């Protein structure tokens, strides 16, 4: 996996350094520069095009929205701002996410996981246009004080536990502070399905299903009555051989 080249554009020194500290904790991000305004960012982008930009909106000289409008080709953008009111306008661009300050590391990690899902297939396609399959989705989750790199194809199911989720692979269990909503936003939706308010399963790992549970590898996962019909339809595609 090639590193994602990124820059940070923010007029607040503490905000720039805080984001830079987050970026340096992730080995798939390569920080190419810190810019205090849009003019510095424009000059840097002319010298070194990047994949991803962490961009503040309220800045002197030229705000973030006008700066993007001035670019002939915008990189992917994660907005970082104290003003939530710009969200709708910001999504007119190549927007990955919209982070409202102060930004926690958990929220930052959620945003860059989304960026990874968007950018890595494009990098792969540019380099190997004759290959039909895309690379396996990569996710990073924070376990204790470490970032653990997981392939989506290794995940069997995910269990929500109040403010935590447990991710089960064929051999291991990883617990991280997150919500079911947050984990659903970064998982490839075509490969995972929520079968219960507290459970998400990988479709390709399901070996059997009945009215109350699915079997995935060594695990048995409950299916809620409310979601049963939708889950059955999604997993079988109505291709059921009957007597």
MIGUKE-306965 format. One line per 8 residues: number of its first residue (from 0); for each residue x negated, y, z negated of N, C-alpha, C, CB. Coordinates in Angstrom, 2 decimals, decimal comma. Glycine has a CB too. Example, Ala and Ser with C-alpha at 12.3 -4.5 7.8 and 13.67 -1.06 7.14 Angstrom:
REM residues 2
0	-13,19/-5,69/-7,80/-12,30/-4,50/-7,80/-13,20/-3,30/-7,80/-11,31/-4,47/-9,05 | -12,85/-2,25/-7,08/-13,67/-1,06/-7,14/-12,90/0,03/-7,87/-14,08/-0,60/-5,72
This chain:
REM residues 243
0	-0,84/-1,19/0,00/0,00/0,00/0,00/-0,87/1,24/0,00/0,95/0,00/-1,21 | -0,71/2,11/1,02/-1,46/3,36/1,08/-0,91/4,32/0,04/-1,39/3,98/2,49 | -1,82/5,12/-0,53/-1,37/6,09/-1,51/-0,52/7,18/-0,86/-2,57/6,72/-2,22 | 0,40/7,72/-1,65/1,24/8,83/-1,20/0,53/10,13/-1,56/2,68/8,76/-1,85 | 0,19/10,92/-0,54/-0,47/12,20/-0,77/0,56/13,24/-1,17/-1,23/12,65/0,50 | 0,29/13,97/-2,24/1,27/14,93/-2,74/0,61/16,22/-3,19/2,07/14,32/-3,88 | 1,41/17,29/-3,26/0,96/18,56/-3,83/2,03/19,06/-4,80/0,67/19,62/-2,71 | 1,62/19,96/-5,69/2,52/20,58/-6,65/2,53/22,08/-6,37/2,09/20,28/-8,13
8	3,72/22,65/-6,21/3,85/24,08/-5,94/4,74/24,68/-7,02/4,45/24,35/-4,50 | 4,14/25,49/-7,91/4,88/26,07/-9,03/4,11/27,29/-9,54/5,11/25,02/-10,18 | 4,80/28,36/-9,82/4,10/29,58/-10,27/3,76/29,55/-11,75/4,95/30,80/-9,97 | 4,27/28,55/-12,50/3,99/28,46/-13,94/2,81/27,50/-14,18/5,25/27,98/-14,72 | 1,70/28,00/-14,74/0,52/27,14/-14,97/0,82/25,91/-15,81/-0,56/27,93/-15,64 | 1,61/26,06/-16,87/1,91/24,90/-17,73/2,74/23,87/-16,98/2,65/25,35/-19,00 | 3,66/24,33/-16,14/4,48/23,40/-15,36/3,61/22,65/-14,36/5,61/24,16/-14,63 | 2,68/23,35/-13,71/1,78/22,69/-12,75/0,95/21,62/-13,44/0,84/23,72/-12,08
16	0,37/21,97/-14,57/-0,50/21,02/-15,26/0,28/19,85/-15,85/-1,28/21,72/-16,37 | 1,51/20,12/-16,31/2,33/19,04/-16,84/2,66/18,01/-15,76/3,60/19,59/-17,43 | 3,05/18,49/-14,58/3,35/17,58/-13,48/2,08/16,86/-13,01/3,98/18,34/-12,31 | 0,96/17,59/-12,97/-0,30/16,97/-12,55/-0,67/15,83/-13,49/-1,44/18,01/-12,51 | -0,42/16,01/-14,79/-0,69/14,93/-15,74/0,17/13,71/-15,48/-0,47/15,42/-17,16 | 1,44/13,92/-15,13/2,31/12,81/-14,77/1,81/12,09/-13,52/3,74/13,31/-14,57 | 1,45/12,88/-12,50/0,98/12,30/-11,23/-0,24/11,43/-11,45/0,66/13,40/-10,21 | -1,16/11,89/-12,29/-2,42/11,16/-12,50/-2,22/9,83/-13,21/-3,39/12,02/-13,29
24	-1,06/9,61/-13,80/-0,79/8,33/-14,46/-0,34/7,25/-13,47/0,26/8,51/-15,53 | -0,05/7,64/-12,23/0,48/6,69/-11,25/-0,54/6,46/-10,15/1,81/7,21/-10,64 | -0,98/5,22/-10,00/-2,06/4,96/-9,06/-1,64/5,03/-7,60/-2,65/3,63/-9,34 | -0,33/5,08/-7,31/0,08/5,17/-5,91/0,25/6,61/-5,44/1,37/4,40/-5,71 | 0,07/7,59/-6,35/0,12/8,99/-5,99/-1,29/9,58/-5,95/1,00/9,78/-6,98 | -1,58/10,36/-4,91/-2,88/11,01/-4,77/-2,63/12,52/-4,72/-3,64/10,51/-3,48 | -3,04/13,24/-5,77/-2,79/14,67/-5,87/-3,79/15,43/-5,00/-2,88/15,13/-7,33 | -3,28/16,10/-3,97/-4,12/16,82/-3,02/-4,28/18,30/-3,33/-3,57/16,68/-1,64
32	-3,51/18,83/-4,28/-3,67/20,24/-4,60/-2,59/20,79/-5,51/-3,72/21,03/-3,36 | -2,95/21,88/-6,21/-2,02/22,62/-7,05/-1,92/24,03/-6,48/-2,50/22,64/-8,56 | -0,70/24,49/-6,22/-0,49/25,80/-5,61/0,44/26,63/-6,50/0,10/25,66/-4,18 | 0,10/27,92/-6,66/0,91/28,77/-7,52/1,99/29,54/-6,77/0,03/29,74/-8,25 | 1,98/29,47/-5,44/3,04/30,12/-4,66/3,13/29,48/-3,27/2,78/31,64/-4,54 | 4,11/29,92/-2,50/4,36/29,34/-1,18/3,25/29,65/-0,19/5,68/29,84/-0,64 | 2,59/30,79/-0,34/1,52/31,14/0,60/0,34/30,18/0,45/1,06/32,58/0,37 | -0,03/29,89/-0,79/-1,11/28,91/-1,01/-0,71/27,55/-0,46/-1,45/28,81/-2,51
40	0,55/27,17/-0,67/1,01/25,87/-0,19/1,00/25,80/1,33/2,41/25,57/-0,72 | 1,39/26,89/1,99/1,38/26,93/3,45/-0,02/26,71/4,00/1,94/28,26/3,96 | -0,99/27,40/3,40/-2,38/27,26/3,85/-2,88/25,84/3,63/-3,29/28,25/3,11 | -2,53/25,26/2,48/-2,98/23,89/2,19/-2,35/22,89/3,16/-2,63/23,50/0,73 | -1,06/23,06/3,45/-0,38/22,12/4,35/-0,93/22,20/5,78/1,11/22,40/4,36 | -1,40/23,38/6,18/-2,01/23,50/7,51/-3,32/22,71/7,58/-2,26/24,99/7,85 | -4,05/22,68/6,46/-5,33/21,96/6,42/-5,13/20,46/6,19/-6,23/22,53/5,33 | -4,19/20,13/5,30/-4,00/18,73/4,90/-2,51/18,42/4,78/-4,73/18,43/3,56
48	-1,88/17,92/5,82/-0,47/17,51/5,71/-0,31/16,44/4,62/0,05/16,97/7,07 | 0,80/16,49/3,90/1,02/15,55/2,80/2,35/14,84/3,00/1,00/16,28/1,43 | 2,56/13,78/2,21/3,79/13,00/2,27/4,88/13,58/1,38/3,52/11,56/1,88 | 4,48/14,13/0,23/5,44/14,50/-0,81/5,03/15,81/-1,47/5,55/13,38/-1,86 | 6,01/16,65/-1,76/5,74/17,93/-2,41/6,66/18,10/-3,62/5,92/19,11/-1,42 | 6,06/18,39/-4,78/6,82/18,77/-5,97/6,96/20,29/-5,93/6,11/18,28/-7,32 | 8,17/20,78/-5,75/8,37/22,19/-5,40/9,31/22,90/-6,36/8,89/22,31/-3,98 | 8,81/23,99/-6,95/9,65/24,88/-7,73/10,45/25,75/-6,76/8,78/25,76/-8,71
56	11,57/26,30/-7,22/12,38/27,13/-6,34/12,19/28,62/-6,63/13,86/26,76/-6,48 | 12,33/29,02/-7,88/12,17/30,43/-8,24/10,69/30,77/-8,36/12,91/30,75/-9,56 | 10,12/31,36/-7,28/8,72/31,76/-7,27/8,60/33,15/-6,66/7,85/30,73/-6,48 | 7,54/33,91/-7,00/7,35/35,23/-6,40/6,97/35,12/-4,93/6,28/36,01/-7,17 | 7,13/36,20/-4,20/6,80/36,33/-2,78/7,79/35,59/-1,88/5,41/35,80/-2,53 | 7,93/34,29/-2,10/8,82/33,48/-1,26/9,34/32,32/-2,11/8,08/32,96/0,03 | 10,66/32,21/-2,23/11,16/31,11/-3,07/11,07/29,77/-2,33/12,62/31,39/-3,49 | 11,30/28,70/-3,07/11,09/27,37/-2,51/11,97/27,05/-1,32/11,30/26,35/-3,55
64	13,22/27,49/-1,36/14,15/27,21/-0,26/13,69/27,93/1,01/15,59/27,65/-0,63 | 13,36/29,21/0,90/12,89/29,96/2,07/11,56/29,42/2,58/12,75/31,45/1,73 | 10,73/28,97/1,66/9,46/28,36/2,06/9,70/27,13/2,93/8,63/27,98/0,81 | 10,62/26,27/2,53/10,93/25,08/3,33/11,48/25,45/4,69/11,92/24,19/2,59 | 12,32/26,48/4,72/12,88/26,92/6,00/11,80/27,42/6,95/13,90/28,01/5,76 | 10,69/27,90/6,41/9,62/28,43/7,25/8,71/27,36/7,84/8,79/29,39/6,45 | 8,81/26,13/7,30/7,92/25,07/7,76/8,46/24,41/9,01/7,73/24,03/6,66 | 7,60/24,19/10,01/8,07/23,48/11,22/8,44/22,03/10,92/7,00/23,52/12,30
72	7,75/21,45/9,95/8,04/20,07/9,55/7,79/19,93/8,05/7,19/19,05/10,35 | 8,82/19,62/7,33/8,71/19,56/5,88/8,35/18,15/5,41/10,01/20,01/5,22 | 7,46/18,05/4,42/7,26/16,73/3,79/8,48/16,39/2,94/5,97/16,71/2,92 | 8,52/15,21/2,40/9,56/14,87/1,44/9,39/15,76/0,21/9,50/13,36/1,05 | 10,49/16,13/-0,42/10,46/17,12/-1,50/11,15/16,60/-2,75/11,12/18,43/-1,04 | 10,49/16,80/-3,89/11,14/16,65/-5,19/11,17/18,04/-5,81/10,38/15,60/-6,12 | 12,36/18,62/-5,93/12,48/19,95/-6,51/12,27/19,88/-8,02/13,85/20,57/-6,19 | 11,55/20,87/-8,55/11,31/20,95/-9,99/11,63/22,38/-10,41/9,81/20,56/-10,37
80	12,73/22,57/-11,09/13,18/23,93/-11,36/13,98/24,00/-12,64/14,01/24,46/-10,21 | 14,08/25,20/-13,18/14,89/25,42/-14,38/16,33/25,77/-14,03/14,28/26,51/-15,23 | 16,64/25,85/-12,73/17,95/26,32/-12,30/18,70/25,22/-11,53/17,81/27,57/-11,42 | 19,66/24,59/-12,19/20,40/23,49/-11,57/21,32/23,96/-10,45/21,20/22,76/-12,61 | 21,62/25,25/-10,40/22,56/25,77/-9,42/22,11/25,67/-7,98/22,85/27,16/-9,73 | 20,81/25,41/-7,76/20,29/25,32/-6,40/20,42/23,92/-5,80/18,84/25,75/-6,38 | 20,92/22,98/-6,57/20,86/21,58/-6,14/21,51/21,35/-4,78/21,51/20,71/-7,17 | 22,72/21,86/-4,60/23,44/21,61/-3,36/22,70/22,17/-2,15/24,84/22,20/-3,43
88	22,19/23,42/-2,29/21,45/24,03/-1,20/20,17/23,28/-0,91/21,15/25,49/-1,52 | 19,50/22,80/-1,96/18,23/22,09/-1,79/18,35/20,79/-1,03/17,64/21,82/-3,10 | 19,51/20,15/-1,08/19,66/18,85/-0,44/19,83/18,94/1,07/20,82/18,13/-1,03 | 19,73/20,16/1,63/19,74/20,30/3,09/18,41/19,85/3,69/20,04/21,75/3,48 | 17,38/19,69/2,86/16,05/19,35/3,35/15,74/17,88/3,09/14,99/20,25/2,67 | 14,47/17,47/3,32/14,07/16,09/3,06/13,93/15,87/1,56/12,72/15,75/3,80 | 15,04/15,95/0,87/15,01/15,96/-0,59/15,12/14,56/-1,16/16,14/16,82/-1,12 | 14,17/14,21/-2,00/14,19/12,92/-2,70/15,00/13,04/-3,98/12,76/12,45/-3,02
96	14,75/14,10/-4,74/15,42/14,26/-6,03/15,32/15,71/-6,47/14,79/13,32/-7,10 | 16,05/16,03/-7,53/16,14/17,39/-8,04/15,96/17,31/-9,55/17,51/18,07/-7,64 | 14,79/17,73/-10,04/14,48/17,61/-11,46/14,61/18,97/-12,14/13,05/17,05/-11,65 | 15,38/19,00/-13,23/15,60/20,23/-13,97/14,66/20,25/-15,18/17,09/20,35/-14,42 | 13,91/21,33/-15,32/12,95/21,47/-16,41/13,69/21,65/-17,74/12,01/22,67/-16,16 | 13,12/21,18/-18,85/11,87/20,42/-18,95/12,04/18,99/-18,43/11,37/20,39/-20,41 | 11,02/18,48/-17,79/11,10/17,19/-17,10/10,43/16,11/-17,94/10,45/17,27/-15,69 | 11,17/15,09/-18,30/10,59/13,97/-19,05/9,85/13,05/-18,09/11,69/13,19/-19,82
104	8,92/12,27/-18,64/8,20/11,33/-17,78/9,13/10,27/-17,21/7,06/10,66/-18,56 | 10,12/9,85/-18,00/11,07/8,83/-17,50/11,80/9,35/-16,27/12,09/8,44/-18,61 | 12,26/10,62/-16,33/12,98/11,18/-15,19/12,06/11,38/-14,00/13,63/12,52/-15,59 | 10,82/11,79/-14,28/9,82/11,94/-13,21/9,55/10,60/-12,54/8,50/12,51/-13,79 | 9,41/9,55/-13,33/9,13/8,22/-12,79/10,29/7,73/-11,92/8,86/7,23/-13,92 | 11,51/8,02/-12,35/12,67/7,64/-11,55/12,63/8,32/-10,18/13,97/8,02/-12,29 | 12,25/9,59/-10,16/12,19/10,34/-8,89/11,10/9,81/-7,97/11,96/11,82/-9,17 | 9,92/9,51/-8,51/8,84/9,06/-7,63/9,06/7,62/-7,17/7,49/9,18/-8,35
112	9,78/6,83/-7,96/10,16/5,50/-7,47/11,07/5,63/-6,25/10,87/4,68/-8,58 | 11,99/6,59/-6,28/12,84/6,84/-5,12/12,01/7,30/-3,93/13,91/7,89/-5,46 | 11,02/8,17/-4,20/10,14/8,63/-3,12/9,37/7,47/-2,51/9,16/9,69/-3,64 | 8,90/6,58/-3,35/8,16/5,42/-2,86/9,02/4,59/-1,92/7,67/4,55/-4,03 | 10,28/4,38/-2,29/11,19/3,61/-1,44/11,41/4,28/-0,09/12,51/3,41/-2,14 | 11,44/5,61/-0,07/11,69/6,33/1,17/10,46/6,43/2,06/12,20/7,72/0,85 | 9,30/6,64/1,44/8,09/6,95/2,20/7,34/5,71/2,66/7,16/7,80/1,37 | 7,24/4,67/1,81/6,41/3,52/2,15/6,87/2,81/3,42/6,40/2,55/1,01
120	8,17/2,58/3,64/8,58/1,95/4,90/8,21/2,78/6,12/10,07/1,70/4,90 | 8,25/4,13/6,01/7,87/4,99/7,12/6,39/4,84/7,42/8,20/6,45/6,81 | 5,54/4,82/6,39/4,11/4,63/6,58/3,86/3,30/7,26/3,36/4,69/5,23 | 4,54/2,26/6,82/4,35/0,92/7,36/4,76/0,86/8,83/5,16/-0,10/6,55 | 5,91/1,47/9,15/6,40/1,45/10,52/5,46/2,20/11,45/7,81/2,05/10,59 | 4,92/3,34/10,98/3,98/4,11/11,81/2,74/3,30/12,14/3,59/5,39/11,10 | 2,28/2,50/11,20/1,03/1,75/11,39/1,24/0,45/12,15/0,39/1,46/10,06 | 2,39/-0,21/11,95/2,60/-1,53/12,52/3,97/-1,58/13,19/2,47/-2,63/11,44
128	4,11/-0,87/14,29/5,42/-0,73/14,94/5,93/-2,05/15,49/5,33/0,29/16,05 | 5,06/-3,01/15,72/5,50/-4,29/16,30/6,00/-5,26/15,24/4,36/-4,93/17,07 | 5,80/-4,93/13,97/6,27/-5,81/12,90/7,69/-5,43/12,54/5,34/-5,72/11,65 | 8,58/-6,40/12,49/9,99/-6,12/12,29/10,37/-5,97/10,82/10,82/-7,21/12,91 | 9,76/-6,76/9,97/10,16/-6,71/8,57/9,44/-5,59/7,84/9,87/-8,06/7,89 | 10,14/-4,97/6,89/9,53/-3,90/6,08/8,81/-4,52/4,89/10,61/-2,89/5,61 | 7,87/-3,78/4,30/7,15/-4,32/3,14/8,08/-4,47/1,95/5,97/-3,41/2,78 | 7,71/-5,35/1,06/8,51/-5,57/-0,14/8,62/-4,27/-0,93/7,89/-6,69/-1,00
136	9,81/-4,00/-1,47/10,01/-2,82/-2,29/9,17/-2,93/-3,56/11,51/-2,63/-2,65 | 8,51/-1,82/-3,92/7,68/-1,78/-5,11/8,33/-0,85/-6,13/6,23/-1,32/-4,78 | 8,42/-1,29/-7,36/8,95/-0,47/-8,45/7,92/-0,37/-9,55/10,28/-1,05/-8,98 | 7,91/0,76/-10,24/7,06/0,92/-11,41/7,94/1,17/-12,62/6,04/2,09/-11,21 | 7,74/0,41/-13,69/8,50/0,62/-14,91/7,52/0,81/-16,06/9,47/-0,58/-15,18 | 7,93/1,64/-17,02/7,07/1,91/-18,16/7,38/0,92/-19,27/7,25/3,37/-18,67 | 6,39/0,12/-19,63/6,51/-0,88/-20,69/5,49/-0,53/-21,76/6,30/-2,33/-20,15 | 5,99/-0,20/-22,96/5,12/0,33/-24,01/4,43/1,58/-23,46/4,07/-0,74/-24,50
144	3,11/1,57/-23,37/2,39/2,75/-22,86/1,78/2,50/-21,50/1,31/3,16/-23,84 | 2,20/1,42/-20,85/1,64/1,08/-19,55/2,70/1,14/-18,46/1,01/-0,31/-19,59 | 2,25/1,38/-17,23/3,14/1,30/-16,07/2,92/-0,04/-15,40/2,88/2,49/-15,07 | 3,98/-0,81/-15,29/3,91/-2,15/-14,71/4,46/-2,09/-13,29/4,70/-3,18/-15,58 | 3,70/-2,65/-12,35/4,09/-2,66/-10,94/4,82/-3,96/-10,64/2,85/-2,49/-10,01 | 6,07/-3,84/-10,17/6,89/-5,02/-9,87/7,34/-5,00/-8,42/8,10/-5,10/-10,80 | 7,41/-6,17/-7,83/8,04/-6,30/-6,53/9,52/-6,60/-6,73/7,35/-7,41/-5,67 | 10,35/-5,92/-5,98/11,80/-6,16/-6,10/12,14/-7,62/-5,84/12,57/-5,25/-5,14
152	11,39/-8,25/-4,95/11,67/-9,65/-4,61/11,37/-10,62/-5,75/10,88/-10,05/-3,39 | 10,64/-10,16/-6,78/10,35/-11,02/-7,93/11,45/-10,96/-8,99/9,03/-10,62/-8,54 | 12,33/-9,96/-8,89/13,36/-9,75/-9,92/14,54/-10,71/-9,72/13,85/-8,28/-9,90 | 14,94/-11,39/-10,78/16,14/-12,24/-10,74/17,35/-11,45/-11,21/15,95/-13,50/-11,61 | 17,23/-10,82/-12,38/18,35/-10,01/-12,84/17,86/-8,97/-13,85/19,45/-10,89/-13,46 | 18,75/-8,03/-14,16/18,46/-6,94/-15,09/19,60/-6,86/-16,09/18,27/-5,58/-14,34 | 19,25/-6,72/-17,35/20,26/-6,63/-18,41/20,16/-5,29/-19,12/20,09/-7,78/-19,42 | 21,28/-4,59/-19,25/21,31/-3,32/-19,97/21,55/-3,54/-21,45/22,39/-2,41/-19,39
160	20,78/-2,79/-22,27/20,89/-2,93/-23,71/20,84/-1,54/-24,34/19,75/-3,85/-24,29 | 21,99/-0,86/-24,41/22,09/0,50/-24,92/21,13/1,42/-24,16/21,79/0,54/-26,44 | 20,06/1,90/-24,79/19,14/2,83/-24,12/17,98/2,13/-23,43/18,59/3,82/-25,13 | 18,04/0,80/-23,32/16,96/0,04/-22,71/17,52/-0,88/-21,62/16,20/-0,78/-23,78 | 16,64/-1,33/-20,75/16,99/-2,40/-19,82/15,89/-3,45/-19,88/17,19/-1,86/-18,36 | 16,28/-4,70/-19,70/15,34/-5,81/-19,62/15,34/-6,33/-18,20/15,69/-6,94/-20,63 | 14,16/-6,42/-17,61/14,01/-6,89/-16,23/13,44/-8,30/-16,28/13,10/-5,93/-15,39 | 14,15/-9,25/-15,70/13,75/-10,66/-15,74/13,26/-11,10/-14,36/14,93/-11,55/-16,21
168	12,03/-11,55/-14,31/11,52/-12,18/-13,10/11,62/-13,69/-13,30/10,03/-11,74/-12,79 | 11,06/-14,47/-12,40/11,12/-15,92/-12,56/10,35/-16,41/-13,77/10,59/-16,58/-11,34 | 9,36/-15,61/-14,24/8,50/-16,08/-15,32/8,41/-15,13/-16,51/7,13/-16,32/-14,79 | 8,73/-13,83/-16,30/8,49/-12,85/-17,35/9,72/-11,98/-17,60/7,30/-11,97/-16,97 | 9,66/-11,29/-18,74/10,71/-10,34/-19,13/10,03/-9,03/-19,53/11,59/-10,91/-20,32 | 10,50/-7,93/-18,93/9,93/-6,62/-19,22/11,04/-5,72/-19,75/9,27/-5,99/-17,95 | 10,78/-5,05/-20,87/11,77/-4,14/-21,46/11,26/-2,71/-21,34/12,04/-4,51/-22,95 | 12,13/-1,83/-20,84/11,75/-0,44/-20,66/12,89/0,46/-21,09/11,35/-0,15/-19,19
176	12,57/1,68/-21,53/13,59/2,64/-21,93/14,20/3,26/-20,67/12,99/3,74/-22,86 | 15,43/2,93/-20,38/16,12/3,43/-19,21/17,60/3,10/-19,34/15,52/2,83/-17,90 | 18,39/3,56/-18,38/19,81/3,25/-18,36/20,14/2,41/-17,13/20,66/4,54/-18,37 | 21,29/1,75/-17,15/21,71/0,97/-15,98/21,90/1,89/-14,78/23,02/0,21/-16,27 | 22,42/3,09/-15,00/22,63/4,03/-13,91/21,30/4,40/-13,26/23,34/5,29/-14,41 | 20,29/4,66/-14,09/18,97/5,04/-13,55/18,33/3,91/-12,77/18,05/5,47/-14,69 | 18,45/2,69/-13,27/17,82/1,56/-12,59/18,53/1,26/-11,28/17,82/0,32/-13,48 | 19,85/1,45/-11,23/20,60/1,22/-9,99/20,19/2,21/-8,90/22,09/1,33/-10,25
184	19,82/3,43/-9,30/19,46/4,45/-8,34/18,15/4,16/-7,62/19,38/5,79/-9,02 | 17,26/3,40/-8,25/15,97/3,12/-7,63/15,89/1,73/-7,00/14,87/3,28/-8,66 | 16,85/0,86/-7,30/16,85/-0,47/-6,68/17,40/-0,39/-5,26/17,69/-1,45/-7,52 | 16,86/-1,18/-4,34/17,44/-1,23/-2,98/18,86/-1,79/-3,05/16,56/-2,10/-2,03 | 19,85/-0,97/-2,72/21,25/-1,33/-2,93/21,69/-2,53/-2,11/22,14/-0,15/-2,60 | 21,04/-2,75/-0,96/21,44/-3,88/-0,14/20,94/-5,21/-0,70/20,92/-3,70/1,27 | 20,06/-5,17/-1,71/19,48/-6,40/-2,25/19,97/-6,74/-3,65/17,99/-6,30/-2,26 | 20,61/-5,78/-4,33/21,05/-6,00/-5,71/22,52/-5,63/-5,85/20,19/-5,19/-6,69
192	23,19/-6,28/-6,79/24,60/-5,99/-7,04/24,86/-6,05/-8,54/25,51/-6,99/-6,28 | 25,69/-5,11/-9,01/26,10/-5,12/-10,41/27,25/-6,10/-10,57/26,50/-3,69/-10,90 | 27,09/-7,08/-11,45/28,11/-8,12/-11,63/28,88/-7,95/-12,94/27,47/-9,49/-11,59 | 28,41/-7,03/-13,76/28,97/-6,81/-15,09/28,46/-5,45/-15,53/28,56/-7,97/-16,12 | 29,14/-4,79/-16,45/28,67/-3,47/-16,88/27,25/-3,51/-17,44/29,61/-2,89/-17,92 | 26,82/-4,70/-17,88/25,49/-4,83/-18,48/24,51/-5,67/-17,66/25,61/-5,43/-19,83 | 24,92/-6,09/-16,44/24,05/-6,98/-15,67/24,02/-6,62/-14,18/24,51/-8,44/-15,84 | 22,82/-6,71/-13,62/22,59/-6,55/-12,19/21,82/-7,77/-11,72/21,81/-5,21/-11,86
200	22,18/-8,35/-10,58/21,46/-9,52/-10,08/20,93/-9,26/-8,67/22,38/-10,76/-10,08 | 19,85/-9,97/-8,34/19,31/-9,95/-6,98/20,12/-10,93/-6,14/17,79/-10,32/-6,95 | 20,72/-10,46/-5,07/21,60/-11,30/-4,25/20,88/-12,54/-3,73/22,16/-10,50/-3,09 | 19,64/-12,35/-3,27/18,92/-13,47/-2,66/18,54/-14,55/-3,65/17,68/-12,97/-1,97 | 18,60/-14,25/-4,95/18,21/-15,21/-5,98/19,40/-16,02/-6,51/17,52/-14,50/-7,12 | 20,61/-15,63/-6,11/21,79/-16,33/-6,62/21,91/-17,70/-5,97/23,08/-15,49/-6,36 | 21,97/-18,75/-6,79/22,07/-20,12/-6,30/23,49/-20,64/-6,31/21,19/-21,03/-7,12 | 24,29/-20,15/-7,25/25,69/-20,56/-7,30/26,50/-19,52/-8,08/25,84/-21,98/-7,94
208	27,81/-19,57/-7,87/28,69/-18,61/-8,54/30,01/-19,29/-8,83/28,89/-17,33/-7,68 | 30,60/-18,99/-10,00/31,96/-19,45/-10,28/32,73/-18,26/-10,83/31,96/-20,66/-11,30 | 33,84/-18,51/-11,48/34,70/-17,41/-11,91/34,10/-16,57/-13,03/36,02/-17,95/-12,36 | 33,14/-17,09/-13,74/32,65/-16,36/-14,92/31,15/-16,07/-14,94/33,00/-17,12/-16,13 | 30,37/-16,67/-14,02/28,93/-16,44/-14,06/28,26/-16,80/-12,74/28,31/-17,24/-15,18 | 27,04/-16,27/-12,58/26,20/-16,67/-11,45/24,96/-17,34/-12,01/25,83/-15,45/-10,55 | 24,40/-18,25/-11,23/23,15/-18,91/-11,60/22,07/-18,37/-10,70/23,25/-20,48/-11,48 | 21,00/-17,89/-11,31/19,87/-17,35/-10,56/18,59/-17,89/-11,18/19,88/-15,79/-10,55
216	17,97/-18,84/-10,49/16,78/-19,49/-11,05/17,12/-20,16/-12,37/15,63/-18,47/-11,25 | 16,34/-19,89/-13,41/16,60/-20,53/-14,70/17,66/-19,81/-15,54/15,33/-20,61/-15,49 | 18,28/-18,77/-14,99/19,18/-17,92/-15,76/20,65/-18,08/-15,36/18,77/-16,47/-15,61 | 21,52/-17,87/-16,33/22,96/-17,83/-16,09/23,43/-16,45/-16,52/23,71/-18,98/-16,87 | 24,04/-15,71/-15,60/24,40/-14,31/-15,82/25,92/-14,17/-15,75/23,70/-13,38/-14,79 | 26,55/-13,55/-16,75/28,01/-13,41/-16,74/28,50/-12,45/-15,65/28,50/-12,93/-18,09 | 29,66/-12,75/-15,10/30,34/-11,88/-14,13/31,61/-11,37/-14,79/30,66/-12,64/-12,79 | 31,83/-10,07/-14,75/33,03/-9,52/-15,39/34,27/-9,80/-14,56/32,87/-8,01/-15,62
224	35,39/-9,89/-15,22/36,65/-10,15/-14,53/36,97/-9,01/-13,56/37,80/-10,32/-15,54 | 36,66/-7,78/-13,94/36,96/-6,62/-13,10/36,18/-6,63/-11,80/36,68/-5,35/-13,85 | 34,92/-7,12/-11,84/34,06/-7,09/-10,65/34,02/-8,41/-9,89/32,66/-6,72/-11,06 | 34,71/-9,43/-10,39/34,58/-10,78/-9,84/34,87/-10,83/-8,34/35,53/-11,72/-10,58 | 35,97/-10,25/-7,92/36,35/-10,33/-6,51/35,33/-9,63/-5,61/37,73/-9,71/-6,31 | 34,89/-8,44/-6,03/33,90/-7,70/-5,25/32,58/-8,45/-5,18/33,68/-6,32/-5,85 | 32,16/-9,04/-6,29/30,91/-9,80/-6,32/31,00/-11,02/-5,42/30,59/-10,23/-7,76 | 32,10/-11,73/-5,50/32,27/-12,91/-4,67/32,21/-12,55/-3,18/33,60/-13,61/-4,99
232	32,88/-11,48/-2,82/32,90/-11,05/-1,42/31,51/-10,63/-0,95/33,89/-9,88/-1,23 | 30,78/-9,90/-1,81/29,44/-9,43/-1,44/28,45/-10,58/-1,30/28,94/-8,43/-2,48 | 28,54/-11,56/-2,18/27,58/-12,66/-2,18/27,87/-13,69/-1,09/27,58/-13,35/-3,52 | 29,12/-13,88/-0,78/29,47/-14,94/0,19/29,77/-14,40/1,59/30,66/-15,71/-0,30 | 30,12/-13,11/1,67/30,51/-12,56/2,96/31,75/-13,27/3,51/29,36/-12,66/3,95 | 32,55/-13,83/2,60/33,73/-14,62/2,98/33,41/-15,83/3,84/34,70/-13,75/3,72 | 32,14/-16,24/3,81/31,75/-17,45/4,55/31,78/-18,65/3,58/30,31/-17,29/5,20 | 32,96/-19,08/3,29/33,16/-20,16/2,31/33,74/-21,37/3,04/34,10/-19,70/1,14
240	33,06/-22,50/2,93/33,54/-23,75/3,56/34,56/-24,38/2,61/32,34/-24,77/3,85 | 35,79/-24,50/3,07/36,86/-25,02/2,23/37,28/-26,42/2,68/38,08/-24,05/2,26 | 37,99/-27,09/1,82/38,49/-28,42/2,16/39,58/-28,32/3,23/39,04/-29,14/0,90
